[in-house]
Amino acid sequence: MVDSQGNLKIDDLKFAIEEAQKRNIKVIVALGAKTPYFPEYHWPRNISSLVKFGERITIDYPIADVILTIDRKVVSELSAYDNIAYWQVENEPLVGNVNKWKIDPSLVAAEVEIVRDTDPQKRPIILNHAATGFYDKSWKELLPILRPGDVFAVNAFFKTKGTDLISAKLFGREIHILWPDHLAWPVHSWLFFSPNYQAIKETIETNGNKLWILEMQAEPYIKKLEEANDPILSFTPKDIIAADNFLKSYQIESIGLWGAHFWQYQQKKGNSAWVDTVKSVVNN
């Protein structure tokens, strides 16, 4: 996070890295313009006001230099921590957020070079993309940026809710119909429309990289607190086990679980099923 003067506000991040280091835990630091957690672009208003709805941020975009400067500052500040194992540059850069902003591969490539140049330990890079339908080949634009030993990750969500039910352009205007609250999309159950993990894995390994799952869905895709209290959830603890078994069948080396805040919330309410399930999956 940066303030309006471009000063880094990463004391909380440093604290988390230091606490992990005390426990011999390796960490991944995500940096760039688009990082995990809603609304994904955590910018001060003076920067976000310069980006229009639906725009693609290229290396020539007016704020590109600001992004690159912040990347360099972040790596310079954190590179002394030996327990940082990887730098994740951008999060799903080719996928639009609620403002439909996307990060062009030209800017991602420049960011990666900044990170490589600034980190004296030359730690490997992670790039990632949402594992959408078989028809989506856009992620291949990121592969030339990677070097052998780097990681390409996809995010696997099995029962999700989109931002828009319908998104279209009509007479030069963007038309968006919001996704209904109780409608979940069974992403990996649609024959011919689901991601082909085997083909993705083979392509990435041919490029000299490993395929990871950076985010495996392990919560009911909660967007607001009221949804966390819904008595009927589209995703249950049993779904975590099923999703884990599905991904392990592809012999994927590293699978990250998305949903820790929801598990903790449920545990505080007296429901330990989520935490207990995650423990069983991790321990096995």
VOPAGU-2260 file (C-alpha; in pm, 1 decimal, decimal comma):
REM VOPAGU-2260
SITE   aa  ch    i         X         Y         Z
SITE  MET   A    0       0,0       0,0       0,0
SITE  VAL   A    1     119,6     353,9     -75,9
SITE  ASP   A    2      -8,6     691,6      33,1
SITE  SER   A    3     -77,9     991,5    -191,2
SITE  GLN   A    4     289,7    1096,1    -169,7
SITE  GLY   A    5     411,8     754,9    -286,9
SITE  ASN   A    6     535,2     646,9      58,2
SITE  LEU   A    7     517,8     275,4     134,0
SITE  LYS   A    8     282,7     162,8     411,3
SITE  ILE   A    9     400,6    -193,2     465,2
SITE  ASP   A   10     466,7    -219,4     839,7
SITE  ASP   A   11     193,3    -483,2     873,4
SITE  LEU   A   12     347,8    -682,3     588,0
SITE  LYS   A   13     691,9    -664,5     749,8
SITE  PHE   A   14     542,3    -781,1    1078,8
SITE  ALA   A   15     381,4   -1082,4     906,7
SITE  ILE   A   16     706,5   -1175,8     730,1
SITE  GLU   A   17     903,9   -1143,9    1054,1
SITE  GLU   A   18     654,6   -1359,9    1246,0
SITE  ALA   A   19     674,4   -1620,8     970,8
SITE  GLN   A   20    1054,2   -1607,0     984,8
SITE  LYS   A   21    1049,5   -1680,4    1359,7
SITE  ARG   A   22     857,8   -1998,9    1278,1
SITE  ASN   A   23    1077,3   -2101,0     980,8
SITE  ILE   A   24     790,8   -2040,1     739,1
SITE  LYS   A   25     859,3   -1940,5     379,9
SITE  VAL   A   26     641,0   -1667,9     228,7
SITE  ILE   A   27     539,5   -1534,5    -111,2
SITE  VAL   A   28     517,2   -1157,1    -148,5
SITE  ALA   A   29     262,1   -1033,8    -402,5
SITE  LEU   A   30     336,6    -691,7    -548,9
SITE  GLY   A   31     229,4    -471,5    -836,8
SITE  ALA   A   32     -82,5    -278,1    -922,9
SITE  LYS   A   33    -327,7    -568,6    -885,1
SITE  THR   A   34    -292,1    -786,1    -576,9
SITE  PRO   A   35    -518,7   -1030,6    -389,0
SITE  TYR   A   36    -827,5    -922,0    -196,1
SITE  PHE   A   37   -1112,1    -698,0    -304,5
SITE  PRO   A   38   -1099,4    -447,7    -467,8
SITE  GLU   A   39    -757,5    -577,6    -587,4
SITE  TYR   A   40    -623,5    -233,3    -681,8
SITE  HIS   A   41    -527,2     -80,6    -346,7
SITE  TRP   A   42    -430,3     262,2    -470,6
SITE  PRO   A   43    -464,3     612,8    -327,9
SITE  ARG   A   44    -731,5     820,1    -498,8
SITE  ASN   A   45    -482,2    1041,8    -682,0
SITE  ILE   A   46    -365,0     734,7    -876,9
SITE  SER   A   47    -694,4     550,0    -926,3
SITE  SER   A   48    -859,7     865,7   -1058,5
SITE  LEU   A   49    -622,6     855,9   -1356,8
SITE  VAL   A   50    -752,7     518,9   -1478,8
SITE  LYS   A   51   -1081,4     501,5   -1665,9
SITE  PHE   A   52   -1332,4     217,4   -1647,2
SITE  GLY   A   53   -1236,9     -83,7   -1858,4
SITE  GLU   A   54    -887,0      34,9   -1947,1
SITE  ARG   A   55    -583,4    -186,9   -2003,8
SITE  ILE   A   56    -272,6     -55,8   -1831,0
SITE  THR   A   57      22,6     -91,8   -2067,6
SITE  ILE   A   58     387,8       0,5   -2028,8
SITE  ASP   A   59     305,9     333,2   -2199,2
SITE  TYR   A   60      15,5     417,4   -1968,1
SITE  PRO   A   61      66,3     739,4   -1765,1
SITE  ILE   A   62      79,2     558,5   -1428,1
SITE  ALA   A   63     312,2     278,2   -1544,2
SITE  ASP   A   64     622,3     458,2   -1413,6
SITE  VAL   A   65     455,6     501,7   -1074,9
SITE  ILE   A   66     384,6     128,3   -1055,6
SITE  LEU   A   67     742,4      39,7   -1149,9
SITE  THR   A   68     882,2     283,0    -892,3
SITE  ILE   A   69     667,8     128,1    -618,3
SITE  ASP   A   70     773,8    -224,0    -723,1
SITE  ARG   A   71    1137,1    -125,4    -686,0
SITE  LYS   A   72    1071,5      28,5    -342,6
SITE  VAL   A   73     888,4    -282,5    -219,4
SITE  VAL   A   74    1162,8    -521,8    -328,4
SITE  SER   A   75    1434,2    -294,8    -189,5
SITE  GLU   A   76    1256,9    -279,8     147,2
SITE  LEU   A   77    1186,7    -652,3     173,1
SITE  SER   A   78    1475,5    -824,6      -3,6
SITE  ALA   A   79    1671,1    -859,2     322,5
SITE  TYR   A   80    1420,2   -1115,9     450,6
SITE  ASP   A   81    1563,2   -1458,4     370,3
SITE  ASN   A   82    1231,8   -1637,2     423,3
SITE  ILE   A   83    1080,4   -1473,2     115,0
SITE  ALA   A   84    1087,7   -1763,1    -130,9
SITE  TYR   A   85     912,1   -1610,1    -432,8
SITE  TRP   A   86     794,0   -1276,0    -566,7
SITE  GLN   A   87     445,8   -1284,8    -718,5
SITE  VAL   A   88     421,0   -1005,0    -974,6
SITE  GLU   A   89      58,7    -892,6   -1019,0
SITE  ASN   A   90    -242,9   -1111,3    -942,9
SITE  GLU   A   91    -447,3   -1236,3   -1238,9
SITE  PRO   A   92    -326,5    -934,9   -1442,4
SITE  LEU   A   93    -524,7   -1029,6   -1754,8
SITE  VAL   A   94    -855,6   -1054,8   -1564,7
SITE  GLY   A   95   -1053,9    -735,9   -1504,3
SITE  ASN   A   96   -1165,6    -639,2   -1154,1
SITE  VAL   A   97   -1493,2    -461,4   -1072,2
SITE  ASN   A   98   -1365,4    -161,3   -1269,1
SITE  LYS   A   99   -1261,7    -394,0   -1554,6
SITE  TRP   A  100    -901,9    -274,4   -1526,0
SITE  LYS   A  101    -643,8    -515,4   -1668,0
SITE  ILE   A  102    -263,1    -518,9   -1666,3
SITE  ASP   A  103    -105,7    -563,8   -2008,5
SITE  PRO   A  104     177,6    -820,6   -2049,1
SITE  SER   A  105     407,5    -535,9   -2156,8
SITE  LEU   A  106     382,5    -382,1   -1809,3
SITE  VAL   A  107     405,2    -721,3   -1635,9
SITE  ALA   A  108     729,7    -790,6   -1824,5
SITE  ALA   A  109     875,9    -455,3   -1715,9
SITE  GLU   A  110     774,3    -519,9   -1354,3
SITE  VAL   A  111     937,6    -862,3   -1355,3
SITE  GLU   A  112    1262,9    -711,9   -1481,7
SITE  ILE   A  113    1251,3    -449,0   -1206,2
SITE  VAL   A  114    1208,0    -723,0    -945,6
SITE  ARG   A  115    1490,1    -934,1   -1089,3
SITE  ASP   A  116    1720,0    -632,3   -1105,6
SITE  THR   A  117    1642,9    -512,5    -752,2
SITE  ASP   A  118    1652,5    -841,5    -561,9
SITE  PRO   A  119    2016,7    -932,6    -483,3
SITE  GLN   A  120    1912,3   -1295,2    -420,4
SITE  LYS   A  121    1742,1   -1325,0    -761,8
SITE  ARG   A  122    1453,0   -1524,3    -619,8
SITE  PRO   A  123    1212,7   -1689,3    -866,4
SITE  ILE   A  124     902,0   -1516,1    -999,9
SITE  ILE   A  125     539,6   -1628,9    -992,2
SITE  LEU   A  126     288,4   -1513,7   -1253,8
SITE  ASN   A  127     -71,0   -1630,3   -1238,4
SITE  HIS   A  128    -403,6   -1636,7   -1416,7
SITE  ALA   A  129    -756,2   -1750,8   -1341,4
SITE  ALA   A  130    -813,0   -2098,9   -1484,0
SITE  THR   A  131   -1109,2   -2009,9   -1700,1
SITE  GLY   A  132   -1266,3   -2212,9   -1979,6
SITE  PHE   A  133   -1074,1   -2409,9   -2239,1
SITE  TYR   A  134   -1131,1   -2126,6   -2487,0
SITE  ASP   A  135    -913,7   -1881,1   -2290,1
SITE  LYS   A  136    -558,8   -1879,3   -2426,5
SITE  SER   A  137    -466,3   -1530,7   -2307,2
SITE  TRP   A  138    -247,6   -1667,0   -2025,8
SITE  LYS   A  139       4,1   -1786,4   -2284,1
SITE  GLU   A  140     100,6   -1420,0   -2339,4
SITE  LEU   A  141     268,1   -1429,3   -1996,5
SITE  LEU   A  142     484,1   -1736,4   -2051,6
SITE  PRO   A  143     766,2   -1562,6   -2246,9
SITE  ILE   A  144     823,9   -1340,2   -1942,1
SITE  LEU   A  145     922,4   -1637,4   -1725,6
SITE  ARG   A  146    1264,1   -1801,3   -1697,1
SITE  PRO   A  147    1340,7   -2165,2   -1610,8
SITE  GLY   A  148    1276,7   -2214,5   -1239,9
SITE  ASP   A  149     997,8   -1956,2   -1228,0
SITE  VAL   A  150     638,1   -2059,8   -1156,0
SITE  PHE   A  151     314,7   -2013,6   -1347,1
SITE  ALA   A  152       8,3   -2054,3   -1127,5
SITE  VAL   A  153    -361,4   -2080,5   -1196,7
SITE  ASN   A  154    -643,9   -2019,5    -953,1
SITE  ALA   A  155    -905,7   -2291,7    -917,8
SITE  PHE   A  156   -1253,4   -2193,7    -803,5
SITE  PHE   A  157   -1518,1   -2463,9    -824,8
SITE  LYS   A  158   -1849,6   -2306,5    -720,0
SITE  THR   A  159   -1829,9   -1933,5    -771,5
SITE  LYS   A  160   -2028,4   -1618,9    -829,4
SITE  GLY   A  161   -1927,2   -1379,8   -1102,9
SITE  THR   A  162   -1921,4   -1002,9   -1083,2
SITE  ASP   A  163   -2156,9    -975,2   -1380,7
SITE  LEU   A  164   -2422,0   -1216,0   -1504,6
SITE  ILE   A  165   -2414,5   -1039,4   -1840,4
SITE  SER   A  166   -2144,2    -806,4   -1968,8
SITE  ALA   A  167   -2170,3    -659,8   -2317,6
SITE  LYS   A  168   -2098,1    -355,9   -2529,1
SITE  LEU   A  169   -2396,2    -195,3   -2701,7
SITE  PHE   A  170   -2375,0     115,7   -2918,1
SITE  GLY   A  171   -2038,9     200,1   -2765,6
SITE  ARG   A  172   -2162,1     165,8   -2406,1
SITE  GLU   A  173   -2075,8    -100,6   -2150,8
SITE  ILE   A  174   -2380,9    -295,8   -2028,1
SITE  HIS   A  175   -2347,1    -488,8   -1700,5
SITE  ILE   A  176   -2612,6    -693,5   -1520,8
SITE  LEU   A  177   -2495,4    -787,6   -1170,2
SITE  TRP   A  178   -2468,9   -1150,8   -1063,5
SITE  PRO   A  179   -2762,4   -1265,7    -841,6
SITE  ASP   A  180   -2666,7   -1332,8    -478,3
SITE  HIS   A  181   -2770,6   -1698,9    -457,0
SITE  LEU   A  182   -2658,7   -1819,3    -799,1
SITE  ALA   A  183   -2335,5   -2025,3    -800,4
SITE  TRP   A  184   -2161,0   -2136,7   -1117,0
SITE  PRO   A  185   -2024,4   -2496,7   -1111,2
SITE  VAL   A  186   -1704,3   -2402,0   -1291,8
SITE  HIS   A  187   -1545,8   -2746,0   -1328,3
SITE  SER   A  188   -1857,9   -2945,5   -1403,4
SITE  TRP   A  189   -1930,7   -2821,6   -1754,9
SITE  LEU   A  190   -1808,8   -3062,6   -2020,2
SITE  PHE   A  191   -1595,4   -2885,9   -2285,0
SITE  PHE   A  192   -1617,4   -2552,3   -2100,1
SITE  SER   A  193   -1403,2   -2626,5   -1793,5
SITE  PRO   A  194   -1026,9   -2560,4   -1779,2
SITE  ASN   A  195    -806,0   -2834,8   -1920,1
SITE  TYR   A  196    -548,6   -2861,5   -1641,4
SITE  GLN   A  197    -350,9   -3136,4   -1812,4
SITE  ALA   A  198    -299,8   -2927,1   -2126,4
SITE  ILE   A  199    -215,1   -2619,3   -1917,3
SITE  LYS   A  200      38,2   -2818,8   -1713,5
SITE  GLU   A  201     207,1   -2964,8   -2022,0
SITE  THR   A  202     238,5   -2623,0   -2187,3
SITE  ILE   A  203     387,3   -2464,1   -1875,8
SITE  GLU   A  204     633,7   -2746,7   -1813,6
SITE  THR   A  205     743,3   -2732,3   -2178,1
SITE  ASN   A  206     822,8   -2365,0   -2110,5
SITE  GLY   A  207    1059,2   -2474,8   -1831,6
SITE  ASN   A  208     832,4   -2378,6   -1543,4
SITE  LYS   A  209     627,2   -2545,6   -1271,6
SITE  LEU   A  210     248,4   -2528,9   -1252,4
SITE  TRP   A  211     108,5   -2435,1    -913,0
SITE  ILE   A  212    -241,3   -2367,3    -786,9
SITE  LEU   A  213    -205,1   -2035,7    -606,6
SITE  GLU   A  214    -567,2   -2021,3    -492,1
SITE  MET   A  215    -781,5   -2331,3    -454,1
SITE  GLN   A  216   -1131,9   -2239,3    -345,1
SITE  ALA   A  217   -1181,0   -2335,1      18,9
SITE  GLU   A  218   -1474,8   -2109,0     110,6
SITE  PRO   A  219   -1816,5   -2030,0     -42,7
SITE  TYR   A  220   -1681,8   -1728,5    -238,9
SITE  ILE   A  221   -1794,4   -1472,4      17,8
SITE  LYS   A  222   -1817,3   -1112,2    -103,2
SITE  LYS   A  223   -1994,5    -953,5     193,3
SITE  LEU   A  224   -2047,7   -1045,7     559,3
SITE  GLU   A  225   -2419,2   -1124,0     520,6
SITE  GLU   A  226   -2329,2   -1404,7     281,9
SITE  ALA   A  227   -2105,5   -1564,5     544,7
SITE  ASN   A  228   -2413,2   -1605,9     767,8
SITE  ASP   A  229   -2629,8   -1762,6     498,7
SITE  PRO   A  230   -2769,2   -2094,3     633,5
SITE  ILE   A  231   -2741,8   -2247,3     285,2
SITE  LEU   A  232   -2389,0   -2224,5     148,4
SITE  SER   A  233   -2299,5   -2322,8    -207,2
SITE  PHE   A  234   -1962,3   -2461,0     -93,0
SITE  THR   A  235   -1908,7   -2686,3     210,8
SITE  PRO   A  236   -1609,0   -2837,0     393,8
SITE  LYS   A  237   -1660,1   -3161,0     197,0
SITE  ASP   A  238   -1605,6   -2960,7    -121,9
SITE  ILE   A  239   -1255,3   -2870,1       1,4
SITE  ILE   A  240   -1163,9   -3238,9      11,3
SITE  ALA   A  241   -1316,0   -3302,0    -331,8
SITE  ALA   A  242   -1134,0   -3003,0    -483,8
SITE  ASP   A  243    -803,6   -3107,8    -329,0
SITE  ASN   A  244    -837,6   -3464,4    -460,8
SITE  PHE   A  245    -927,4   -3331,1    -806,0
SITE  LEU   A  246    -617,6   -3112,0    -828,4
SITE  LYS   A  247    -383,7   -3370,2    -677,7
SITE  SER   A  248    -485,3   -3607,9    -956,1
SITE  TYR   A  249    -281,6   -3384,3   -1188,9
SITE  GLN   A  250      27,6   -3422,6    -968,0
SITE  ILE   A  251      51,2   -3050,0    -905,1
SITE  GLU   A  252     338,0   -2978,6    -666,3
SITE  SER   A  253     196,0   -2686,2    -469,7
SITE  ILE   A  254    -168,6   -2606,3    -391,8
SITE  GLY   A  255    -263,4   -2297,1    -192,1
SITE  LEU   A  256    -600,4   -2272,9     -14,1
SITE  TRP   A  257    -814,4   -1958,7     -36,2
SITE  GLY   A  258   -1051,6   -1886,6     251,0
SITE  ALA   A  259    -860,6   -1855,2     581,6
SITE  HIS   A  260   -1061,3   -1554,3     699,0
SITE  PHE   A  261   -1387,5   -1742,4     644,9
SITE  TRP   A  262   -1261,1   -2046,9     839,2
SITE  GLN   A  263   -1160,0   -1821,6    1128,7
SITE  TYR   A  264   -1495,9   -1643,4    1119,5
SITE  GLN   A  265   -1680,8   -1974,7    1134,0
SITE  GLN   A  266   -1456,6   -2099,1    1416,6
SITE  LYS   A  267   -1532,9   -1789,3    1624,4
SITE  LYS   A  268   -1902,2   -1867,9    1577,0
SITE  GLY   A  269   -1841,1   -2216,6    1717,7
SITE  ASN   A  270   -1819,4   -2401,6    1385,4
SITE  SER   A  271   -1477,0   -2568,6    1363,0
SITE  ALA   A  272   -1564,9   -2790,4    1063,4
SITE  TRP   A  273   -1381,1   -2564,7     817,6
SITE  VAL   A  274   -1057,3   -2542,0    1017,3
SITE  ASP   A  275   -1066,1   -2915,1    1098,8
SITE  THR   A  276   -1114,5   -3003,2     730,1
SITE  VAL   A  277    -826,5   -2783,2     621,8
SITE  LYS   A  278    -602,6   -2940,0     886,9
SITE  SER   A  279    -688,3   -3287,0     760,1
SITE  VAL   A  280    -613,3   -3189,0     400,6
SITE  VAL   A  281    -281,9   -3022,3     485,0
SITE  ASN   A  282    -165,4   -3302,6     715,8
SITE  ASN   A  283    -234,8   -3562,6     449,0
